């Protein structure tokens, strides 16, 4: 093992140990709870369904012999980010960033607030980060050596990135720039290698129609017994991609306003705002000096006109217009994980160039002062980062489920809004401790047309954000109003 690989491994292990020590012990709310549930039961997540995450999450959850199942999925994500941390150091060294500076920039990324937040929970962008960084790493290795085997691995991990999340499509131009910069990268043989590698990487998408058909054929989704259409509810068979039309619907995430994100690329007038948004995220991660160095580093990379440097800049900025324009994105910070990874390398590039220009003083003094300034910038950027370790004792979702079971009798039909549905799904499908309660992830109004029929056989309860819920034709009796509302639903006719 050469020095670069050794140092990268050490930095990755430091990050891994930190992330693991901060992992929550159990299942969670929101999308985190969904990913934990779906990965363990081999379900289908909300579009774009993230099949590579689900399959790898299932493997990890069933192979790792310790920890709660939800924790094991979190562990996979921590591992993915830790490997990406090590790759960052290796790529920074390829850009001739000095070892000590490359290490500081690597740790700056590893312990930035957004990285710590995402690396310590089930988050699809963690695995996407891993595959995208590996694609950059192997593309650069192909650029240096031209090995067909390296080209195949580049294509494979690019395909896996696409099978994890569609945002990886924005990396394709960067990879193409690096590969096509070599004459042998433009050969028919190379084209065939790329096609085969990418196709193999995208193969997890075949899981969606196959699993959807199996779930439907074996009636694994209990909401079907309520008369809901296949794919109408989440977790087991979201959007039922067993049909061609529904598969395309999931693949393109047409349930969501994704075109708003792509429209951002054509909104030229907003590009200064996009640059400001990236700068703000870089400042939050690395401090204002770090953000300034990142901007200088990207400019220097473009000025160099080297294919790998241009590719790095394009990879960093390509997700920004989409992220800032996507109207349904509730947590845009996670989409900046990969751009901030690239920014850490740019900081190292700027540092080295500026250090070379400081010839008026002894270079050792100038470098020492700059290095200390960089460390201070990284540290003060996130003074509250240690608070992330408090989640090691967070069992809020488990307490919520216990409270829910106390309020809602067995055999009930439960409609829960998304944030509150995901822990219930985990309790029902992974822990199997909700009895005969059937959980439907839906707004209170979404299936109101079914209520009259359902009430003839079962009681209905709703878990909602709304602490003053009203449904025409039904009486909503509040059993709990804070911090979430639980209602018992009865027909007005029953009270007339």
N, C-alpha and C positions, 0 to 999 in steps of 0.2 A: 504494500500500500504506500503510495507516494505521500508527500507532506500535505498536498492540497486535499486529497481524499481523507487523510487522517484528521486534519483540522475540521473538514466539513462534517465528518462523522461525530466528532466531539461536540461541535456546536449543535448538531441535530439532537444528540442525546441530552444535552443541557436543556434544550427547548422541550423535548419529550418529557423529561422528568418534571419540569415545571408544569406543563399542561396536565399531566396525569395527576399531580398533587392537587390540582384545582378542579378536577372533574366533579360534577354533581353526582350524588350516589344513586339517583333513581330517575324515573321518567319525568317528563316536563310538559309544559303547555305549548300552544301554537305549533308552528311547523316542526319544531324540534321533536315534540311528542309524536307527530305524524310520522316522521322519518324513523324514529325508534320503533314505532309499531309496525309500520309497513315492511321495514327491513327484516324484522323478526318473523312475521307471518307470511312472508313472500306475497305481499299485496301489491297494489299499484298506487303510487303517489300521485298527487295532483300534477297536471301538465307543467313541464314536459316529461314528467314521470320518472326521470332520473334512473333508468334501469341499471346502469353500472353501479350506482350507489346502493341500490336495493340488493343486488346480487352479492356484491362484496360485503355489505353490511350483514346479510344473512349468513355468509360464510364465517365472518369474524364472530358473530353472536353465537354461532353453534360450535365453533372450534375453541375459542378462549374458555378455559375451564374455571374461571373465577369471576366474581363480580355479578351484579344483577345484569340481566340481558340488555336493558337500556344503557347501562354504563358501558357495556362492551361496544355498542354502536358509537357512543361518545369516544371510546378508546380508539376506534378506527380513525375517527376524524382527527384526534390529537396526533396519531401516528402520521397521518397524511401531511399535516401542516409541519410537523417536525422534520420529515424527509424534505419537504419543500424548503425549509430553513437551511438544511445542509446543501441542497442544490444551489441556493442563492449564493452561498460562499464560493462554491466551485465556479459558477458563472462569473461572479465578480472577479475572481482571480484570472479567468480567461480574458477579461477586459483589462488586465494588468493593474488592478487595484491592489495596493500593497497589502500583505497578509493581515497586519494589525488593523488597518482601516476596513478591509473586507470583513474581518471578524466583528468589528464594532457596528458596521452597517447591518450585518446579518443579525446580530443580537438586537439592534434597534428595531428591525422588522419583527423579530420573534417575540419581542415583549411590548410592541405597540398595543394600544388599547384594543383596536379592532381585531388584531391577530389573537390576542389573549381571549377576547370574547368569543370569537368564532371557533378557535381551536379547542375550546373546552365544552363543546356541545355538539349534538348531531346537526350538522350543517352541510348541505350539498356543495357549497362553494369551497369547503375544505378539500374535498376530493377533486373537484374541478381545478383548484389551485395546484394540487400535486401533479395532475396529468399535464396541465399547461406548462408548468415549470420544467417538467421532464421533456416535453416537446421542444422547448427552447434549448435546453441543455444538449439533447441529442442532435438537434438541427445544427448547432454550433460545432459539435464533434464531426458531423458529416461535412460541414464546410471546411474543417481543418484537414480531414483525412480522406473523405470520399468513399468510405466503406459502405458497400451495399447493405450489410447487416445493420449498420448504424442508421441508414436511411429507412430500413424497414421498421426499426424500433421507433424512430421519429414518427413515422406514419401511424404505427400502432397506438402510441400514447396519444397522438392527436385524435384518432378515432375514439379512443376511450374517453378523452375529454369531452367529445361531442356526445357520447353516450351517457355522460354524467349530467351535463347541462348544455343547453343550446347556445349559451353565451360563448362557448369555445369556438363557434364559427368565426368569431371576430379575431381569432388568433391565426386563422388560415393564411391571410395575406402575409403576415410576418414570417411564417414558416416557409411559404412559397418564395419569398425574397431570398432567404438564406439558401434554400435548396437549389433554386434556379441560378444562383450566382456562380455555381460550378458548372462547367460545360457538361460533365458527366451526369449532373443532376437534371439535364434537359433531354437525356436520351430516352428512347422508347423503353429500354430495360428499366430505367429509373421510374418512369411513369407507371409501368406494370407493378413494380415493387410498392410504390406509394398507393396505388389503387388497392392492392391486396392488403397492405397493412392497415389502411384506413377502414376498408370494408370489414376486416377482422375486428378492429376496435369498435366498430359500430354494431357488431353482432348482438350485443345485449338488447338492442331494440326488438329482436325477435322474441324476447321473453314476454313482451307486452301482450301481443295477440294470443300467444300460446297459453300464458297464465290466465288471461281473461276468460278464454274459452273453458279452461279447466275449472275455474272458480264458478262460472255459471253452470257448467254441467254437473258439478257436485254440490251445488247450492251452499257454498261456504259463506256467502254473505247473508246474514240473518234478516237484513232489511228487505230482501226479495219476498220473504213470506208476508210482509206487510202490504204487498201489492205495488211496491215501487219498481220501476223499470231497472233492468240491469245497468249498473254504472251510475245510477241516480245518487247514490250515497258514496262517501269516501272510504278509504282504507283498503277494502278487499278488491275493488274493481272500478276505480274511478274512471268514469266516462266509457267504460266497457270497450276497450280497443280491440275486441275480437273481430269486429267488422272493419272493412277497409276505410269506410267513411269516419268511423270513430278513431281508428288508428291515426289517420291524418289529423283529426281534430286534436288528439293528444300531442302528437308530434309537433304541431304548429302552435300549440297552446292557444287555440282560437277561443277558448272560454274566457281568456283574459285579453286585455287591451295591448297586446304586444306590439301591434303596429305603431302605437304611439312612441315606443322606444326607437324603432327603426326610422320613424319620421324625423327624429332628432338629427340624424346624419345630414338631412337635407335642409335643416334650419340653420343656414349659415350665419344669420344675424345673432344666433345664440352662442356661437363658438367662444366669444370672450367670456361669457357666463360659464360655459363648460370648463374653460381653463381656470377660472376663478374657483369653481367647485373642486377641481382636482387639487389646486393649490391649498384650499382650505382643509381638505382631507389629509394632504401631506403635512400641513402644519400641525394638525391634531395628532398625527402619528409621530412626527419627528421634530416638532418645534419649528418656529419661523426660520431659524438658520438652516435647519435641515431641509425645509421646503424650498428655500432659496437655492441651496446647493443642488437639490434635485432638478430644479428648473435649468440651472446652469449646465448640469450634467447632460440633460436631454438635448440642450442646444449644442453642446460640444459633440454629442453623438451624431447629430444631424450634420454638423459641420465636417465631421470626419469622412462622411460619404461612404463609410464601410457598410457592406450589406448587413452584417450582424448587428451593428450599432443602430442602423435605421430600423431594422426589424424590432429591436428592443423598444425603441420609441413608439413605433406603431402599435406594438403589443400593449404598451402601457396606456396609450390614449384612446385606442379603439373602443373600449367599453364605456367611456365617459359619456358621449352623447346619448347612447342608449339608456344608461343608468339614470341620467338627469332628465330624460324625456318620458320614461315609462311611468305612466300615471298611476298604475296599480301597485307600484313597488313600495312596500311599507318600511323596508329596512335597507336603504341604499348602501349603507356602509359595507355590507358583506360583498357587494359587487366591486368594491374598491380593493379587495384583498390582493388580487393579482396586480393591478396597477401600482399598489404600494410596494409590492415585491420588486417590481421593475424600478420603482423610484429609489429603493435602497441601493441598487447598483449604480444608478445615476448619481447619487450622492457621493459614492466612492470615486466615480470618474471625475467629478468636479473637484473633489478634495485633492486628488493627485495633480490635476492641472494647475490649480491655484498654488499648491505647495511648490511646484516647479518654478513658478513665477516669482516666488518670494526669495529672491537671491540677495537682497540687501542685508539680511540677517543670516546667521548660520542656519543652515537648513534644518538641523536637528532641533533648534529652538523653535523655529517656525512650525515645524511639524508637530512638536509636542504641544504647543499652544493651540494649534488647530484641532489636534486630536482631543485634547481636553474640552475644547469648546463644543466639539461634536458630541462627545459623551454627555456633557451638561445639557445640550439641546434635547437629546433623546430622553434623558431622565426627567427633565422638568415638563416635557410635553404631556406626560400622563401621570400626574402626582397621585392619582387615586387608583393606579393599576393594581395595587395590593388588595383592593377590595374584592377582586375576582375570586380570591381564595375563600371568601365567606360562603360561596356556593357549595363548598364541600359538604356542608350540613343542610343544604336546601332540600327539604322533602315537602315543599308546598303543594305539589301536584298530588302526592300520596295523601296528604291531609285533606285536600279537596275531595278526593275520591271517597275517603272515609266519611266525610261530612255528607256527601251526596248519597251514599248508601243509607245513612241514618234518616235522610229526609224523603227519599224516593223508594217506595216499596218494590219488592221483587215482582217481576212480571210486567212492569210498566214499559210503555213506549216513551222514550226520552228524546226530545229534540234539543240539541245543544248547539249553540253558535260555535264557530270554528275553534276559537281559543280554548273553550271549555270542553269541546268534543274530543280533542286528541288525547287527554289523559284518560277519559272514560273509555276510549277505544283500546288504549293500552291495557287498562284494567280488565276489559271484557275479553280481548282476543289473545293477550299474552299471559296475563296473570289468571284469567278465567275466574274472577271473583265478583262478577256482577250478577251472577245467577241467571235468571231468565229475562232480565232487563234488556231491551233492544235499543241501541244507541243510533240515532240518525243525526249526522252532521248537517244542520240546516238552520236557517233563520226561522223565527216563529211563524212567519207568514208563508213560507215556501210551500208547505204541504198542507195548508189549512183545508183544502178540498177533501183531504182524506180523514179529517178529524172525526166527523160524524160516524163513519164506518168503523174507525179504530176504537172509538169510545164504546161501541157495542160489545167489544170483546176485552178491551184492556184499558186501564187508566193511562192518561197522558200527562207528562210533565215536561216543562220547558226550562232550560238553563240559558240565561240571556244576560246581556249587558244592560238591558232596559229595566230600570227599577220602577217603571210605571206602565207595564205592558197592558195593552188593550187589543183584543181581537173581536171583530164584529161577529155576533152570534154565540160567543163563548165567554164564560166567566173565568177570569185569571186570578186565582187566589194565591197571594204571595206567601211562601213558606220561609223565604229568606230574601233580603234585599241588598245586602252588602257583605263582602266586596263584589259578589255576583248575585244575580237574582234567580230564585227557583220558584216556579209556579206550578200549581195543580190546575189542570184545565178541565172544565166541565161545560156541557151545553147549557145555554140559557133556557132551553126547554125543560131541562131537569129541575129548574128552579121556578118554573111558572105554574 
